[in-house]
């Protein structure tokens, strides 16, 4: 499924999101940049299917990911039947980001909720292989120190650990990002992380803040299957087998139960697209690409 910009295809079968978006100009977008602050009327939110105080959710989510940090890839394998690896590869290839030959400035990447580093390292690998980009920088941010430590361990055994200081790891709340300056990043990626935010809109607003004009927001997230029959099968698998697999694989049924429930609580594709637009981004028509019948989706926004 393609993403389109006006009459022109934004991401054709063999095209790239990054290359085409960099050429977009003269588009007037209506920006309704919300500040993401609470109206004071609601002090609760969801933690899976549970209702909890907003100030408690961060710790509860943190406990889940501290519990699964060492088996995070196994968890994603269970939740997607291993297909998450193909989704991530497609996500990176379709984004197609990298410092183009002849450019006089390296790119600044920000991978949020990127603790284990698989998206970050994949982006750097793609940029080097396709564009010989060995200059662009990567900041990996995650609110959970345990997840971030997993990424740092992996980093030590990669070629990116070459003394150049191109890759940095930061413990950061994705809704605030107080160590990331305004208009300082070219590409903001987040994979399977934004549904765990307490205030998703605040996270999107922050993404808009930290990106430079022309910067790209790219999100890969579990989503909603649109075909009712397929959705019934998927839900039966998710709610019946995944918590049991969590018990068997990681001796942690409750964390897997939360992760399944968090997918169902995440906004549907069109609603999430509207939230990206509300943050101020230009969203190319249709704005998202469903993967595997909508089990996951890629969403794109551009800061004009």
The 8 nearest C-alpha neighbors of each residue, nearest first, counted from 0:
[[1, 288, 2, 289, 12, 11, 287, 290],
 [0, 2, 10, 11, 3, 288, 8, 12],
 [1, 3, 9, 10, 285, 286, 284, 8],
 [2, 4, 8, 9, 284, 283, 7, 5],
 [5, 3, 283, 9, 7, 284, 8, 6],
 [4, 6, 7, 3, 284, 283, 8, 9],
 [7, 5, 4, 8, 3, 9, 284, 283],
 [8, 6, 4, 5, 3, 9, 10, 2],
 [7, 9, 3, 10, 4, 11, 2, 6],
 [10, 8, 3, 4, 2, 19, 16, 7],
 [11, 9, 16, 14, 15, 2, 1, 8],
 [10, 12, 14, 13, 1, 8, 9, 15],
 [11, 13, 14, 10, 1, 0, 15, 93],
 [14, 12, 11, 15, 10, 93, 92, 16],
 [13, 15, 11, 10, 12, 16, 93, 9],
 [16, 14, 93, 10, 95, 17, 18, 94],
 [15, 17, 94, 10, 19, 18, 93, 20],
 [18, 16, 20, 94, 96, 19, 15, 95],
 [17, 19, 21, 15, 20, 16, 22, 95],
 [18, 20, 22, 21, 16, 17, 9, 15],
 [21, 19, 23, 22, 17, 18, 16, 9],
 [20, 22, 19, 18, 23, 17, 213, 24],
 [23, 21, 20, 19, 24, 18, 17, 213],
 [24, 22, 20, 21, 19, 25, 26, 213],
 [25, 23, 26, 22, 303, 21, 20, 27],
 [24, 26, 27, 23, 303, 28, 22, 213],
 [27, 25, 24, 28, 23, 303, 281, 5],
 [28, 26, 25, 29, 303, 281, 24, 30],
 [29, 27, 281, 30, 26, 303, 280, 279],
 [28, 30, 31, 27, 279, 281, 276, 280],
 [31, 29, 279, 32, 28, 277, 280, 276],
 [30, 32, 277, 279, 33, 278, 29, 276],
 [31, 33, 278, 279, 30, 277, 34, 204],
 [34, 32, 35, 278, 31, 277, 204, 279],
 [33, 35, 36, 32, 204, 201, 278, 200],
 [36, 34, 201, 33, 200, 37, 204, 198],
 [37, 35, 34, 38, 201, 33, 39, 198],
 [38, 36, 39, 35, 41, 40, 42, 198],
 [39, 37, 40, 36, 41, 35, 42, 34],
 [38, 40, 37, 41, 42, 36, 43, 53],
 [41, 39, 38, 42, 37, 43, 36, 44],
 [40, 42, 43, 39, 38, 37, 44, 53],
 [41, 43, 53, 52, 40, 44, 39, 54],
 [44, 42, 52, 53, 51, 41, 50, 45],
 [43, 45, 53, 51, 50, 52, 46, 42],
 [46, 44, 50, 49, 47, 51, 48, 43],
 [47, 45, 49, 48, 50, 51, 56, 44],
 [46, 48, 260, 261, 257, 49, 45, 264],
 [47, 49, 46, 260, 45, 50, 261, 264],
 [48, 50, 46, 47, 45, 51, 44, 257],
 [51, 49, 45, 44, 46, 43, 48, 52],
 [52, 50, 43, 44, 45, 49, 53, 46],
 [51, 53, 43, 55, 54, 42, 44, 56],
 [54, 52, 43, 55, 56, 44, 42, 51],
 [53, 55, 52, 56, 57, 58, 42, 43],
 [56, 54, 52, 53, 58, 57, 59, 51],
 [57, 55, 59, 58, 53, 54, 60, 197],
 [58, 56, 60, 59, 55, 61, 54, 197],
 [59, 57, 61, 56, 60, 55, 62, 54],
 [58, 60, 56, 62, 61, 57, 55, 63],
 [61, 59, 63, 57, 62, 58, 56, 64],
 [60, 62, 58, 64, 59, 63, 57, 65],
 [61, 63, 65, 59, 60, 64, 66, 58],
 [64, 62, 60, 66, 254, 61, 65, 67],
 [65, 63, 67, 66, 61, 68, 62, 60],
 [66, 64, 62, 68, 63, 145, 67, 61],
 [65, 67, 64, 63, 68, 62, 254, 69],
 [66, 68, 64, 70, 71, 65, 69, 63],
 [69, 67, 71, 146, 65, 70, 64, 66],
 [68, 70, 67, 71, 149, 66, 146, 65],
 [71, 69, 73, 67, 68, 72, 74, 249],
 [70, 72, 74, 68, 73, 67, 69, 75],
 [73, 71, 75, 74, 70, 76, 69, 77],
 [72, 74, 76, 70, 71, 75, 77, 248],
 [73, 75, 71, 77, 72, 76, 70, 78],
 [76, 74, 78, 72, 77, 73, 79, 71],
 [75, 77, 81, 73, 80, 74, 79, 78],
 [76, 78, 74, 80, 75, 79, 73, 81],
 [77, 79, 75, 76, 80, 74, 241, 237],
 [78, 80, 81, 82, 76, 77, 83, 75],
 [81, 79, 76, 77, 82, 78, 83, 75],
 [82, 80, 76, 79, 83, 84, 77, 75],
 [81, 83, 85, 84, 79, 80, 86, 76],
 [84, 82, 86, 85, 81, 79, 87, 75],
 [83, 85, 87, 82, 86, 88, 81, 76],
 [86, 84, 88, 82, 83, 87, 89, 81],
 [87, 85, 83, 89, 84, 88, 90, 82],
 [88, 86, 90, 84, 89, 85, 83, 91],
 [87, 89, 85, 91, 90, 86, 92, 84],
 [88, 90, 92, 86, 87, 91, 93, 85],
 [91, 89, 87, 93, 88, 92, 86, 94],
 [92, 90, 94, 88, 89, 93, 122, 95],
 [93, 91, 95, 89, 94, 90, 88, 15],
 [92, 94, 15, 95, 90, 91, 16, 89],
 [93, 95, 16, 91, 17, 92, 96, 15],
 [96, 94, 92, 93, 15, 17, 91, 16],
 [97, 95, 17, 94, 126, 98, 122, 18],
 [96, 98, 126, 99, 132, 130, 95, 106],
 [97, 99, 132, 105, 106, 102, 100, 130],
 [98, 100, 102, 130, 97, 101, 132, 131],
 [101, 99, 102, 98, 130, 131, 132, 103],
 [100, 102, 99, 103, 98, 104, 130, 105],
 [103, 101, 100, 99, 104, 98, 105, 106],
 [102, 104, 101, 105, 100, 98, 99, 106],
 [105, 103, 102, 106, 98, 135, 134, 101],
 [104, 106, 135, 98, 134, 107, 103, 136],
 [107, 105, 135, 185, 98, 108, 136, 104],
 [106, 108, 136, 184, 185, 135, 137, 186],
 [109, 107, 137, 186, 136, 185, 184, 138],
 [110, 108, 138, 187, 137, 139, 186, 111],
 [109, 111, 188, 139, 113, 189, 187, 119],
 [112, 110, 140, 113, 189, 141, 139, 188],
 [113, 111, 141, 192, 114, 140, 189, 110],
 [112, 114, 111, 110, 116, 139, 115, 141],
 [113, 115, 147, 146, 150, 141, 116, 112],
 [150, 114, 116, 149, 113, 117, 146, 147],
 [115, 117, 150, 119, 114, 113, 118, 120],
 [116, 118, 120, 119, 115, 121, 113, 150],
 [119, 117, 121, 120, 116, 122, 113, 87],
 [120, 118, 116, 122, 121, 117, 110, 123],
 [121, 119, 123, 117, 122, 118, 116, 124],
 [120, 122, 118, 124, 119, 123, 117, 125],
 [123, 121, 125, 119, 124, 120, 91, 118],
 [122, 124, 126, 120, 125, 121, 127, 119],
 [125, 123, 121, 127, 122, 126, 128, 120],
 [124, 126, 122, 128, 123, 127, 129, 121],
 [127, 125, 97, 123, 132, 130, 124, 129],
 [128, 126, 131, 132, 124, 125, 130, 129],
 [129, 127, 125, 131, 126, 130, 124, 132],
 [128, 130, 126, 127, 125, 131, 132, 97],
 [131, 129, 132, 126, 127, 128, 99, 97],
 [132, 130, 127, 128, 129, 133, 126, 100],
 [131, 133, 127, 130, 126, 98, 134, 97],
 [132, 134, 127, 131, 135, 126, 123, 98],
 [135, 133, 132, 105, 136, 165, 106, 98],
 [136, 134, 105, 106, 107, 133, 132, 98],
 [135, 137, 165, 107, 108, 166, 106, 134],
 [138, 136, 108, 166, 109, 165, 107, 139],
 [137, 139, 109, 167, 166, 168, 108, 110],
 [140, 138, 168, 110, 113, 109, 167, 111],
 [141, 139, 169, 111, 171, 170, 112, 168],
 [140, 142, 112, 170, 171, 114, 143, 113],
 [143, 141, 171, 172, 170, 144, 112, 140],
 [142, 144, 141, 146, 145, 61, 147, 170],
 [145, 143, 147, 146, 148, 170, 142, 141],
 [146, 144, 148, 147, 143, 65, 68, 149],
 [145, 147, 114, 68, 149, 148, 143, 144],
 [146, 148, 114, 144, 150, 149, 145, 115],
 [147, 149, 151, 145, 150, 146, 144, 152],
 [150, 148, 152, 146, 115, 147, 151, 153],
 [115, 151, 149, 116, 147, 153, 114, 148],
 [150, 152, 154, 148, 153, 149, 147, 155],
 [153, 151, 149, 150, 154, 155, 148, 156],
 [152, 154, 150, 151, 155, 156, 149, 157],
 [153, 155, 151, 157, 156, 152, 150, 160],
 [154, 156, 153, 152, 157, 160, 151, 159],
 [155, 157, 154, 153, 158, 160, 152, 159],
 [158, 156, 154, 159, 155, 160, 153, 161],
 [157, 159, 160, 161, 156, 154, 155, 120],
 [158, 160, 157, 161, 154, 166, 165, 163],
 [161, 159, 158, 157, 155, 162, 154, 156],
 [162, 160, 159, 163, 158, 164, 157, 165],
 [161, 163, 164, 160, 159, 165, 166, 158],
 [162, 164, 165, 161, 160, 159, 166, 134],
 [163, 165, 166, 162, 167, 161, 160, 136],
 [164, 166, 136, 163, 137, 167, 135, 134],
 [167, 165, 137, 164, 138, 136, 168, 159],
 [168, 166, 138, 139, 137, 169, 165, 164],
 [167, 169, 139, 140, 138, 166, 170, 147],
 [170, 168, 140, 171, 139, 141, 167, 138],
 [169, 171, 142, 141, 140, 144, 143, 168],
 [172, 170, 142, 141, 176, 140, 169, 173],
 [171, 173, 142, 174, 175, 176, 141, 170],
 [174, 172, 176, 175, 202, 171, 111, 142],
 [173, 175, 202, 201, 172, 205, 176, 198],
 [174, 176, 173, 177, 172, 205, 202, 201],
 [177, 175, 173, 179, 178, 172, 171, 174],
 [176, 178, 175, 179, 180, 171, 172, 173],
 [179, 177, 176, 180, 171, 169, 175, 170],
 [180, 178, 176, 177, 209, 181, 183, 184],
 [181, 179, 183, 209, 178, 182, 177, 208],
 [180, 182, 209, 208, 183, 179, 210, 211],
 [183, 181, 211, 210, 209, 184, 208, 180],
 [182, 184, 181, 209, 211, 180, 210, 185],
 [185, 183, 210, 107, 211, 186, 209, 108],
 [186, 184, 214, 107, 210, 211, 106, 108],
 [185, 187, 108, 215, 214, 184, 109, 216],
 [188, 186, 109, 216, 110, 215, 217, 108],
 [189, 187, 110, 217, 218, 216, 111, 109],
 [188, 190, 218, 111, 110, 112, 192, 219],
 [191, 189, 219, 192, 218, 220, 188, 112],
 [192, 190, 220, 219, 193, 221, 189, 194],
 [193, 191, 112, 190, 194, 195, 189, 220],
 [192, 194, 195, 196, 191, 199, 189, 190],
 [193, 195, 196, 192, 265, 261, 199, 191],
 [196, 194, 193, 192, 197, 60, 261, 199],
 [197, 195, 199, 198, 193, 194, 174, 202],
 [196, 198, 199, 195, 56, 53, 57, 44],
 [199, 197, 196, 201, 200, 202, 174, 35],
 [198, 200, 202, 196, 201, 197, 203, 193],
 [201, 199, 203, 202, 198, 35, 204, 274],
 [200, 202, 35, 204, 174, 198, 199, 203],
 [201, 203, 174, 199, 205, 200, 204, 173],
 [204, 202, 206, 200, 205, 201, 278, 275],
 [205, 203, 278, 201, 207, 206, 202, 200],
 [204, 206, 208, 202, 207, 203, 174, 201],
 [207, 205, 203, 204, 208, 209, 202, 210],
 [206, 208, 204, 205, 210, 209, 203, 278],
 [209, 207, 205, 181, 206, 210, 182, 204],
 [208, 210, 181, 182, 206, 183, 207, 184],
 [211, 209, 184, 182, 214, 207, 208, 185],
 [210, 212, 182, 214, 184, 183, 185, 213],
 [213, 211, 303, 302, 214, 210, 182, 185],
 [212, 214, 303, 302, 211, 301, 21, 215],
 [215, 213, 185, 211, 210, 212, 302, 186],
 [216, 214, 301, 186, 300, 187, 217, 185],
 [215, 217, 187, 300, 299, 188, 301, 186],
 [218, 216, 299, 188, 298, 187, 215, 189],
 [217, 219, 189, 298, 297, 190, 188, 220],
 [220, 218, 190, 297, 296, 191, 189, 298],
 [221, 219, 191, 295, 296, 190, 222, 218],
 [220, 222, 295, 294, 262, 296, 191, 219],
 [221, 223, 295, 294, 293, 296, 220, 267],
 [222, 224, 293, 294, 267, 225, 268, 221],
 [225, 223, 293, 230, 294, 226, 292, 222],
 [224, 226, 223, 227, 293, 230, 292, 229],
 [225, 227, 229, 228, 224, 230, 292, 293],
 [228, 226, 230, 229, 231, 225, 224, 232],
 [227, 229, 231, 230, 226, 232, 233, 225],
 [230, 228, 232, 231, 226, 227, 233, 224],
 [229, 231, 227, 233, 224, 228, 232, 226],
 [232, 230, 228, 234, 229, 233, 227, 235],
 [233, 231, 235, 229, 230, 234, 236, 228],
 [232, 234, 230, 236, 235, 231, 237, 229],
 [235, 233, 237, 231, 236, 232, 238, 230],
 [234, 236, 232, 233, 237, 238, 239, 231],
 [235, 237, 233, 234, 240, 239, 238, 232],
 [238, 236, 234, 241, 235, 239, 240, 233],
 [237, 239, 235, 236, 234, 240, 241, 242],
 [240, 238, 236, 235, 237, 241, 242, 243],
 [239, 241, 243, 236, 242, 237, 238, 244],
 [240, 242, 244, 237, 243, 245, 238, 239],
 [243, 241, 252, 245, 255, 256, 244, 240],
 [242, 244, 246, 240, 245, 241, 247, 252],
 [245, 243, 241, 247, 246, 242, 248, 240],
 [246, 244, 252, 242, 248, 251, 243, 249],
 [245, 247, 250, 252, 251, 243, 244, 249],
 [246, 248, 244, 245, 250, 249, 243, 251],
 [249, 247, 245, 244, 246, 250, 251, 73],
 [248, 250, 251, 245, 246, 247, 70, 67],
 [251, 249, 246, 247, 248, 245, 252, 244],
 [252, 250, 246, 249, 245, 253, 254, 255],
 [251, 253, 246, 242, 245, 255, 254, 256],
 [254, 252, 256, 255, 251, 257, 242, 245],
 [255, 253, 257, 63, 256, 252, 251, 258],
 [254, 256, 258, 242, 257, 252, 253, 245],
 [255, 257, 253, 242, 259, 254, 258, 252],
 [258, 256, 47, 260, 254, 255, 259, 261],
 [259, 257, 255, 261, 260, 256, 254, 262],
 [260, 258, 256, 257, 262, 261, 255, 237],
 [259, 261, 47, 257, 263, 262, 258, 48],
 [262, 260, 47, 258, 264, 263, 259, 257],
 [263, 261, 265, 260, 264, 259, 221, 258],
 [262, 264, 260, 261, 265, 259, 223, 222],
 [263, 265, 261, 262, 260, 266, 47, 48],
 [264, 266, 262, 263, 194, 261, 267, 222],
 [267, 265, 271, 270, 264, 268, 222, 269],
 [268, 266, 270, 269, 223, 271, 265, 222],
 [267, 269, 271, 270, 272, 266, 222, 223],
 [270, 268, 272, 271, 267, 273, 266, 287],
 [269, 271, 273, 267, 272, 268, 266, 274],
 [270, 272, 274, 268, 273, 269, 266, 267],
 [271, 273, 269, 275, 270, 274, 268, 276],
 [274, 272, 276, 270, 271, 275, 277, 269],
 [273, 275, 277, 271, 276, 272, 278, 270],
 [276, 274, 272, 278, 273, 277, 280, 203],
 [277, 275, 280, 273, 279, 274, 278, 281],
 [276, 278, 274, 31, 279, 275, 32, 273],
 [279, 277, 32, 204, 275, 276, 33, 203],
 [280, 278, 30, 32, 276, 277, 31, 281],
 [281, 279, 276, 302, 301, 300, 278, 282],
 [280, 282, 301, 300, 28, 276, 302, 283],
 [281, 283, 300, 286, 280, 276, 284, 299],
 [284, 282, 286, 4, 3, 285, 281, 2],
 [285, 283, 286, 3, 4, 2, 282, 5],
 [284, 286, 2, 287, 283, 3, 282, 288],
 [287, 285, 283, 284, 282, 299, 2, 298],
 [288, 286, 298, 297, 285, 299, 296, 2],
 [287, 289, 297, 296, 0, 290, 298, 1],
 [290, 288, 296, 293, 295, 292, 297, 287],
 [289, 291, 293, 295, 296, 292, 294, 288],
 [290, 292, 293, 294, 289, 295, 224, 296],
 [293, 291, 290, 294, 224, 289, 225, 226],
 [294, 292, 224, 289, 295, 290, 291, 223],
 [293, 295, 222, 224, 291, 221, 292, 223],
 [296, 294, 221, 222, 293, 290, 220, 289],
 [297, 295, 289, 290, 288, 220, 219, 222],
 [296, 298, 219, 288, 287, 218, 289, 299],
 [299, 297, 287, 218, 217, 286, 296, 219],
 [298, 300, 217, 216, 286, 287, 282, 218],
 [301, 299, 282, 216, 280, 281, 215, 217],
 [300, 302, 215, 281, 280, 214, 303, 216],
 [301, 303, 280, 212, 213, 214, 281, 215],
 [302, 213, 212, 301, 281, 280, 214, 28]]
